[in-house]
Amino acid sequence: MPFYHIHHVTSLSSDQRQALAKFITNLHSQTFNTPSLFVNIKFTHISNAEPEDFFVGGKAVGGKNYILANVRGGGDRGAEAFEGLAEKVEDAWDAVVIGTGGRGRGRGKELHACFVFPGLFGRERGMTLPLAGEDGQWLEDNWYHFEEMAKNGDDEFKDLIEEVGKRSELIGK
């Protein structure tokens, strides 16, 4: 489902990665009313960034921290929702990575950009991804598959079943 790829030249501790992943997962799940299982996050530390690896305006500027968020568009998800998402992700970066003082205070640690790309289509875990706004029906249509996966020991699907039990709005019960 949504895929957040966090590229960072700033070293992030395990606790910082966990805090960012948890914040982004909760933010996406609550903002778009989706199960947290849907949210995928990948951290890539760019440890040997060469000055010529990142360009802005055609000029090499060295390594930068940035996040690429590939999310499902459509439904009632418009530009305002995606702009708000990017701003909240940026706020989370500032709080977790820069700390007190926030934006502009962590020279070399600041988040250069958070780009949100709506329009994700694909398959995951053998299933076609639902269109935005159709998660509830998709959950209902695939519930038997989720129960089988959980019965067979898949912890992610055990968590999904537990979350749906706690969040009835996910399937409209």
N, C-alpha and C positions, 0 to 999 in steps of 0.2 A: 504494500500500500504506500503511504507516503514514505519518502526516503530523504532523510536529512544527511548530507555529507558535510562534515565539519573538517575543513582544511586549516591546520594551524601550524604556524612557525613558533609560536609561544609554547613552551613546554607546559603540558597540563598534567596534573597529578591524577591518580586514579579517582580520588574524591571529587576533583573538579569535573572530570569526565562523567562520573556518576550523577553529580548534581545537575549538570547541563542536560544529560540524557533524561533524567527524571522530569526536569522542568519542561523540556520540549515535548516529551510524551504526554504529560498532563495537559499542557497548553493545547496541543493539537487535538487530543481526545475530547477535552471539554469544549473547545471552540467549535469543532465540527461534529460533535456528538457521535464519536466513533469509539470502538473499543481500543484500549491501549495496545493490544496485540497488533493492531494495524500499523503502528508507528515503528519504522526502522531508522536507526541512527548509526552512522559510521564515522569514526574519527580517523583522520589521516594526519600524522605528524610529519611535517615537511622539515626534516632535521638538517638537510644539507642544501638549503635553498641558495641558489646562485643569484647574484644580482640581476642576471638576465632572465630569471624564471617568471617574473611577473611584470606586466606592462600596463601602464595607464596612460591613455592619450598617446600611445606609440612610443613611450619612453620607459626604459627599465627602471623599476622602483624597488627592487628587492622583494623579499618574501612578505606576504600579507596573510592575515587571518581572515577567512571568509567562510560562509555557510551557503550551500546550495540546497534548496528545499524543493524537491519534486513532489507535488501534491496533486490531488484530483481537483479539477475545476468543474464548473457547472453547478447545477442546482441553484441554491441561493448564495453561492460563494462568489462574490464579486471583488473588484479591486480593493474596496475598503476593508474587506475581511482579510485579504492577503497583505495589505499594507500594515494593518494592525498586528497580524501574526509576525511579520518581519520586525516590527518595532519591539514587540514583547520578547522575541528571541534575542534581539540586540540588548535589551535591558537585562535579560538573564545573563548574557555573556559578561556585561559590565559588572554585575553583582558578584558573579562567581569568579571571574578571572582578574578583574581590575580591583574589585573591592570598594572600600569607602572612597567616595569622591566620584566614582563612575567615569562616564565618558570624558575622554580627553586627558585623563590623569595617568594613564598607564602606557606611556610612550613605548611603542613596540609591541604592546599587548592588546591594543584596541582592535575591535572587529572592523575590518575594512568594509565589508559588505555582507548583507544577507539577501540573496536573490531567491525569490519564490517563483517557481515555474508551474503554473496550473496546467492541467491537461494530461494527467498520468493515465495511461492505459497499459494493461498487461495481465500477467498471471503470477500467482504466488501460491506455493504449496499445492500446486495442481488445480487451482481454481481461478477462473476469470475474475478479475477485480470488479466490484460493483461500481456503477457510476455514482458520483456525488449525490447524496440525498436518497440513495436506494439501499443504504446499509441495513436497515431494519428488515426489509424483505429478503435481502441476500442472506442475512443471519438465519432467518426462518427457513429459507430454502435449503441451506447447507447445515442445519442444526444436527442432523443425523451424522453427517461426516465429522463434525466437531466432537460429538459424543464418542464416536468410534476412536478418533485420534486420542482423546483423553483416556478412554478405557485401555488403550494400548500403551499408556505411559507417557504421552506427549504433554510435558508440563505447560507448554504455551497454551494448549487448548484446554487444559484443566483451569488455567488462570482465566481464559476467555469465558468459560462457562460460569466460573465464580463471579467475574465482573458483571456479566449480563444479569446474573441473579441479583446483584446489588443495584444495578442501574437499569430499571425497567424501561426507561425512555429509549434505550438502544434498539428495542424491537417493538416499541409501542404498546407494551402490555399495560 
